[in-house]
Amino acid sequence: MKTLIVGAGALGGIIGARLLAAGASVSLATRNDTSAQEIKASGLRVTGIGGDLSIETREVAPLGEYSIPGAFDLIVLATKAQDAIDAAPSLLRLLAPGGTLLPIQNGGVAQMLASQLGHECVLGGLSNLTGTMLRHGIYEQSNAGYLLIGELGGGESDRSERVRQWLSRAVNVKVTANLQGAVWSKLLLNCSVTTIGAIAGLTMRAYTDRPEGRELFCRTYDEALSVALASGVRPEKMLVDPIPPGWNGRSMSGEAYNLWLVEILNGYGYAKASMLQDFERGRTTEIDFINGYVVDTARQFGVNTPVNTALVETVHAITRGQISPDPNHLWRIPETIVDRGEVSVPFPLTNNGERQ
């Protein structure tokens, strides 16, 4: 299965290096020629979880230099969300007949691409692998995570299994029959854990220690979960059960909820938000594909999302340099919503957790 990995950052570089080390046919597409030349000179090196490796690669070039039609059976999109949206249409000509485009970004990227390009060529995916690009070609893997793939329409397929077997040479890969549910489960945490940590400049453990931070987490999560359920998606259990204990459209405080929150803190409590790193490095964030995706989807189903809307606005203001990450945003956002006279609309459930 001849493979092109678009994006040689931490995720694409780690997958590509481990595939090459397993003897697979892999090409890497970089953003520019400078990056490609640095990788050719250094080779690919990975340290950390999963074992160390060092391997040469000659099949690395800027994306625009890949021009042979039908050259690849599998193209893995391991870029930022907007870059994936921009690049995908031009990649179709590089796919062999029956080939697969596999985006592994957060949020609704795979669904957007399938709607635009066709479900027959797009397989959905997401990743909880984490790593750092120390410099071009040099990476450190920091967890033993996995790729999760599946058909966007649900169910099982031979295609998913073929891709799983192929990529499992490099990293752990799982197939789910409910990919949309898995995407939303991760999105729920991205919207709350990542975005709130970024705008506050704090870890999740630090901001949930503040009453206003914990309240903002609850309201952000509740809105996003309401949108998921209103759209007909059944979020799938990953790190935690996506529906908090006793949830009835709003999170219910108590011992069961506290234990549920502790599970999330055990996984993400001390992690520095990737979006905060984007702020620090002057990079474009993925806010429009995370909280922004929730807000856009909410409009289709009549769910009010003032907290997520305010978070999107805050991130854009930070990106423009108008404000900076600050713990005071934890209370400013709810105050802004009150001033606007906006309220979240809870999405009611029965006692069995089903839509009413």
N, C-alpha and C positions, 0 to 999 in steps of 0.2 A: 504494500500500500504506500505508494510514493506520497510523501507528506511535505507540505509547505507550512511553516510556522511564521505567521505575520506578527512581528513584535518580538524584539530580543531583550526586553526588560527582564525582571526577575522571574516571572512566571513562564514566559516563552523561552527564556534562556535555559531554565532548569529542565523543562520538559524536553527541549531540543537536545540538550547535552546528554540527558539520560537515554533518549531514544537512539542517538548516534552511538553511545557506548554499548547499546544492546544490538548494534549491527543493522539498525533500520536505515532506510533511505530517507534522508531529511534535508531540506533546504531551509535557510533562515532568511526572512525579509526584514531589513532594518529601515529606520526612518530616513537615513541619508548615507552617503558614501563614507563619510568619516567613521561612523559607527561600524560599518561593514569592514573597513580596513583595520580598525582596531581589533575586531574579533578575529579576523584572519591572522593577524600578527600574534595575538595572545593564545588563540585557541579558546576552547570552552572549558572552564574549570568550575566545579561545584564542590562546596564543602558543607558540613553540617549534617542534619538529619537525613538519613537515607544513604549515607556513605559518600566519601570523597571520590572525585574522578577528574581526569584531565584528558581532553581529546581534541585533536585537530579537526578543523572543518574548512572546506574550500567552497562549499555551496552556501555562500552568504553574500547578499547583495541588496542594494536598495530595492524596495518593492517595485518601482517603475521599470527595473531591468528584467523582471520576469515577464516574458511576452509569448512564450510558446503555448499555443492553444492546447487544452486538454492534457497538460503536463502532469497534473496532480490528482490523485484519488481522494486526498483529504487535505483540506486547508483549515488550520486552527487559527482563529483570530484571538491573539493574546495581547491586544492593545487596550488603550483607554476606550471607553464606550463610544465617544464621538468619532474617534479615529476608525473604529470598527464600522460604524454606520457609513462613514465617508468612503471607506475603501471597498466594502463588500460588493457593490455593483460591478466594479471593474475586475473582481476576482472570478466571476462566473466563467469567463472565457478560459481561465486557467484550469478549470475542473474537467477531468475526463468524464465521458458519459457515465451517468450513475454516481458521480463523485459527490462528496459531502463537504459542506461548509459548516464548521463547528465554532460558533462564538462562545466564549466562556466568561463574558462580562457579567457584572451585577445588573439587577433590574430587568427591564423589559427589552433588552437589546435583541435577543434571539427572536422574540415575538415580532418586533418591528421589522427585522430582516426577513422573516418568513412571510409576513404580510406583503412586503415589497417584492421579494424575489421568488417566493413560492416555497411551500412546505416540503416539496419533494427534494430540494437540495439543501435545506437547512435542518441541522440536528441541534437541539438545545443542549446547553451545558452551563455549568457553573463550577467554581473552584473554591475550596477552603484551604488550598496550599498556601503557605506564606514563605516569603523569602526576601532577600535584599540583593540588589545589583550593586556590588562594590565598585565596579567600573565595567565598561563594555566587555562582555565575555567572562566576567568573574562574578560568581554568585554564591550566596550562602542560603541554604534551605533551613528554615527555622521550625518547621513542624512536619509531622508525618500525616499530612492531610490527604485529600483525594479530589479527583474530578468526579462530578456527578453529571451523567448525560441521560438523554431520553428524548422521545418524540414529543414535540410540542402539543400534538393532539391527544397525547396520553397513550397508554398501552405499551406493549412490547413490540420489538421489531428485530428482524435479522440484521438490519443496518446498525442498530445500537450495539448489538452483540459483537459484530465485526469490529467496530471502532473501539469498543471496550477491550477486546483481546489485543488489538494492535497497540493502543496507548498504554496498556498494562505492562508492556515491556519497560516503560519508563517510570510510571507512577501508579499509585493505586487508583483504579477507576471503578465506579459503581454505576449501574443502570437503574433508573427508577421509572415506573409506569405512571408516576404523577409528577412530572418535571415542573409543571406550572405551580403545583403546591410547594415544591422544594424551593423554587425561585422566590416565591412570596415569603416563605419562612425565613430565608436569608435576608430578604429585603426588609422584613420587619425589624431585624436587628441592625441592618445597615442604617435605616432611617433614624433609629433611636441611639444605639450605641455609638456609631461612627460620627454621625452628623452633630449630635449634641456635644460629644467630646471635642470635635473640631472647633465649633464656634465658642466653646468655653475655654479651650486650651487646656483641658484636663482629661485624665483617664476616667473611665466609667466609674471606678471605685471612688475616685475623688469627688466627682460631681453628684453621685447618688448619696454620698454622705451628707449633702446639703438638702434640706427639705425642698427647696425650690428646684433643685436638680432632679430629685426623685420624682416630683410632680410632673416636670416637663417630660421625663422619660415615659411615665405612664400615659400621659395625654398623647404624645407622639405615637407610641405603640398602639394605643387604642384606636386612634384614627386610621392608621394604616391597616390594622386588622379588620376594621369595619369595611374598608374599601375592598380588601381581599374577599371577604365573605359576600359582600354585595355583588361582586363580579362573578360569583359562582364558583370561585376557587376554594378548594379545601386544603389549607396549608398542611404540609407534611412535617411530622416530627423530625427534627434534626438534633440540634443541641438540647433543646427543651421542647415540651409540648407547646406548640405555637399559641394555643388558647390558654391564657393564665387561669389558675384555679378560681372558680366562681365567677368567671367573666360573664357579664350580662350586657355588654356594650361599653362597659367601663371596667377597669381593673378594680378588684375588691381588696382592700387592705386586710391584713390578717396574717397568721402564721403560715398558712399554705402559700400565700402570695410571696411572703418573705423568703421561703425556701426555694420557690421557683426563681426568684430574682438572684438568689445566691448561686444557683446553677449557672446563670448567665455570667455573673461576676467571676466565677471560677474559670470560665473560658476566656473572658475578655476584660476582666477588671483592671489589669495593669497594662494593657496594650495601648500604645500610642496610636490614635486614630490616623488611618492612611490619608484622610482628607486634610488633617492638620499638617501632615508632611507635604501635601500638595500646596497648602498656603505658604509654608516656609520656603519651598523651592520655586514658588512663582508659577506653578503648573495649573492648568485648567482642572477643575474638580469634575466629578461625575454627578453632581447634585441634581441635574435635570433628569438623570436616569435612575435616581434613588427616590428622595422625597418628591422631586418634581414629577416622577412617573406616578407616584401615589396621587398627587394632586390632579394630574391630567385624567387618570382613570376614575377618580372620584366624581368628576364632573359628569361622566357618562351615566352614573348610577345615582345621582342626587344625594351624595354624601358630602357633608361639609367638613373641610379639613383646614381650619384656620391655623392650627399649630404647625402643621407641615408646610403650609403656605408661607408662614412667617419664617420658618427655618430656611426655606429656599431663598427668600428675600435677604435674610441675614448673610447667608453664604455668598450670594452675589455681591452684596455690599463689601464684604471682606475681600473678595477677589478683586473688586475695583479699587481697593485701597481706601475706601471711605471710612471704614472702621477696622478694628483688629479683634482677633480672638480674645475673649474676656469672660471671666466667670459671671460678670454682671448681666450677660445676655440671658442667663438662666431665669432671672426674674423679669427682665425687660420684655421678653417675648410674650409671656402671659399678660403683662400689663398692656402691651400694644393691642392684643386681641380684645381685652376688655374695653379699651378705649374705642375700638371699632364696633363694639356691640356684637361681635361674632361668637358663636358657640359651635362646638362639635356636635354632630348628630350621631348618637350611638346606634349601632346596628344590633337589634335585639336577637337573642338566641333563646331556644327552649332549654329546658333542663338537661336535655341530651346533647346540647351543643349544636343543634341544627338551626337553620334559618327559620324564622317565623314568617 
